[in-house]
């Protein structure tokens, strides 16, 4: 029996999180249990990370097999798992080359550095402007929070990297007003995640692609949350039919093991010569071996079609919930990236709903200031979805009668 308690978090770890009042100790599939052996249905999947749920036997096997071979050797050498995963990604996306990092934030940092360096090399130092969007989120490095469109994440960390402009998402006239020959890159999430599960309009993305081409700017898609099967497509750009120049991936790519990837074309990738960028642990054989197995499981049309079917069940059950409680203004998203926006009258009850769900044994997430976010494992059983919504209903009934 462990003598570690939830109170020890407050004593030993920095207070940068506000974790639940219990400690999860084991998980299986789309359920986990806490230190009091209470069971929870998991509609969060490690914030869209555990695409195959907890302790999937194939993922566990890949981890165990690689653990007996090679964990880390440094990037002075290449390794077979990393090459195989890069091959998988290149052969199944628009990209020609991959750079591995340890997280989505690091992948985004690499993408932004690549865009700036590419513009510097091809057009000169004056082409340095980056355009991003309000309410976007791109990670926690200083560059990432600067480009991200949420002031709360960058306040107090100045001076920040310069020449970053934020405009309204899905507002074509707003980006037309600021893009120019000085613009080196436009960065966006095809579906804003932390900002409230807000999908881009197809016409907007098409127009942004055209503006980037006209101004010799690179289009960067942050698909850390939307990628890797989450939307029912391997990457969301496939659903929109608008291809970026650079794409970042993480979260589900490692099915729970930390990994990130930045992908681009040959002509852009050539900017990163040896020594220009790097990482100690990125692309390590342990993470990439797991990434390979995760890719093999997710990159399957029947599996991706299953994601779309499960998304339909989520929406059906959300409709039933809303018919009873009338608490959601809109349910939106794509695939199993779903956001339920609260009605204006209930916009201040987000934390109450989250807490009530937790008490009923359902783990959901929030996004923005008034959205319940559900991003479960992509293979979540239908019975777990239905059981989760029973607990969801119990939580809402306690709150709203």
FIBA-321534 format. One record per residue (C-alpha): residue in three letters; x, y, z. Coordinates in steps of 0.5 Angstrom, whole numbers, plus 500, padded with zeros to 3 digits. Example, Ala and Ser with C-alpha at 12.3 -4.5 7.8 and 13.67 -1.06 7.14 Angstrom:
% FIBA-321534
ALA525491516/SER527498514/
***
This chain:
% FIBA-321534
UNK500500500/UNK503507498/UNK503512503/UNK503518498/UNK497522499/UNK493527495/UNK496532500/UNK503531498/UNK502534492/UNK501541495/UNK507540499/UNK512537494/UNK510540487/UNK509547484/UNK502549484/UNK501550477/UNK496545477/UNK489544481/UNK488537480/UNK482533483/UNK482531490/UNK484524489/UNK490520486/UNK488515480/UNK492509481/UNK490504475/UNK486504469/UNK484500464/UNK480502457/UNK476508458/UNK475507466/UNK480508471/UNK480508479/UNK482512484/UNK486511491/UNK479509494/UNK478504489/UNK472509486/UNK471508478/UNK471513473/UNK469513466/UNK474517462/UNK471522457/UNK478526457/UNK483521455/UNK489524458/UNK487531454/UNK486527448/UNK492523449/UNK490516450/UNK487514444/UNK487507445/UNK485508452/UNK489506459/UNK494500458/UNK492497451/UNK495491451/UNK498492444/UNK501499446/UNK504495453/UNK507490449/UNK510495444/UNK513499450/UNK515492454/UNK519490447/UNK523496446/UNK524497454/UNK529490453/UNK532493447/UNK534500447/UNK531506451/UNK536512449/UNK542513445/UNK542520443/UNK541524436/UNK548522434/UNK546516432/UNK539514428/UNK535509431/UNK530504427/UNK524506431/UNK524513429/UNK526512422/UNK520507422/UNK515512425/UNK518518420/UNK516513414/UNK509512417/UNK508519417/UNK511521411/UNK508516407/UNK501518410/UNK501525410/UNK503531405/UNK510531408/UNK517529406/UNK520530412/UNK519529420/UNK523532426/UNK521529433/UNK520533439/UNK518531446/UNK511535446/UNK506539442/UNK509545445/UNK516543443/UNK513541436/UNK510548435/UNK516552438/UNK520548432/UNK515550427/UNK515557429/UNK523557429/UNK523554422/UNK518559419/UNK522564421/UNK529561419/UNK526559412/UNK524567411/UNK530569413/UNK534565409/UNK530566403/UNK527573403/UNK531577409/UNK531579416/UNK525584415/UNK520578413/UNK519576420/UNK512577422/UNK507572425/UNK500572424/UNK496568429/UNK489568432/UNK485570438/UNK483564443/UNK488560440/UNK493555444/UNK500553442/UNK503551448/UNK507553454/UNK514556451/UNK515563451/UNK515563443/UNK508559444/UNK505563449/UNK506569445/UNK503566438/UNK498563442/UNK492568442/UNK490568450/UNK493574454/UNK492570461/UNK498565458/UNK503570457/UNK502576462/UNK508577466/UNK513573462/UNK515579458/UNK519582454/UNK516577449/UNK518575442/UNK516581437/UNK512581431/UNK507577433/UNK500579431/UNK493576433/UNK486577429/UNK479574430/UNK479567428/UNK474565422/UNK474573420/UNK477573413/UNK477581413/UNK481581419/UNK487577416/UNK487581410/UNK488587413/UNK494585416/UNK498580412/UNK503583407/UNK510581404/UNK513582411/UNK509576414/UNK513569414/UNK508565417/UNK500564419/UNK499559425/UNK492556426/UNK489550429/UNK484547424/UNK479547430/UNK481551436/UNK481546442/UNK483550449/UNK479556446/UNK472553446/UNK472547440/UNK471552435/UNK472549428/UNK475553422/UNK470555416/UNK472551410/UNK472557406/UNK476561411/UNK482556411/UNK482556403/UNK482564403/UNK488563408/UNK492558404/UNK491563398/UNK493569402/UNK499565404/UNK501563397/UNK500571395/UNK505573400/UNK510568400/UNK508566407/UNK508559410/UNK501556413/UNK502552420/UNK497548422/UNK497546430/UNK494539430/UNK497537436/UNK489536439/UNK486535432/UNK491530429/UNK492523429/UNK485520428/UNK481525433/UNK477528428/UNK475521424/UNK481523419/UNK488522421/UNK489529421/UNK484534420/UNK487538414/UNK484532410/UNK477533412/UNK478541410/UNK482539403/UNK487545405/UNK494543406/UNK499546410/UNK506548409/UNK508545416/UNK504541421/UNK505539428/UNK503533432/UNK503530439/UNK498528444/UNK495521441/UNK501520437/UNK505517443/UNK498514446/UNK500516453/UNK508516452/UNK511523451/UNK512525443/UNK511531438/UNK513531431/UNK513537426/UNK512535419/UNK514539413/UNK516539405/UNK523538403/UNK524545400/UNK522548407/UNK525542411/UNK532544408/UNK532550412/UNK534546418/UNK541544417/UNK545540423/UNK546544429/UNK540549427/UNK535546432/UNK535540436/UNK533536442/UNK536531447/UNK530526448/UNK526527441/UNK525521437/UNK528517443/UNK527509441/UNK522508447/UNK517513445/UNK518512437/UNK517505438/UNK510506442/UNK508511436/UNK509506431/UNK504501434/UNK499507436/UNK500509428/UNK499502426/UNK492501430/UNK489508428/UNK491508421/UNK486504419/UNK480506415/UNK475501419/UNK478504426/UNK477512423/UNK470510421/UNK469507428/UNK471514431/UNK466518426/UNK460513429/UNK462514436/UNK462521435/UNK454520432/UNK453517439/UNK456522443/UNK451527439/UNK445523440/UNK446523447/UNK448530448/UNK441531444/UNK437527449/UNK441531455/UNK439537452/UNK432536451/UNK431534459/UNK436540462/UNK436545456/UNK443547458/UNK447547452/UNK447553447/UNK451548442/UNK454542441/UNK460542436/UNK467539434/UNK469534429/UNK469526431/UNK471525438/UNK473532439/UNK467535442/UNK465541445/UNK458543449/UNK457550450/UNK453552456/UNK447557455/UNK448564457/UNK444563463/UNK449558465/UNK456560463/UNK458561470/UNK456554472/UNK462551468/UNK466549474/UNK460546478/UNK458542472/UNK465539472/UNK465538479/UNK459534479/UNK461530474/UNK467528477/UNK463526484/UNK458522479/UNK464518477/UNK465521470/UNK471525468/UNK470531463/UNK474537461/UNK473544460/UNK475549454/UNK474556454/UNK470559459/UNK463556458/UNK465549454/UNK465542457/UNK470538452/UNK469531451/UNK475528448/UNK475520450/UNK479514447/UNK478513440/UNK476506441/UNK472507447/UNK466502448/UNK459504446/UNK457501453/UNK462506456/UNK459512452/UNK452510455/UNK454509462/UNK458516462/UNK452520460/UNK448516465/UNK453519470/UNK453526466/UNK445526467/UNK446524474/UNK450530475/UNK446535471/UNK440533475/UNK443534482/UNK445541479/UNK439543475/UNK433538478/
***
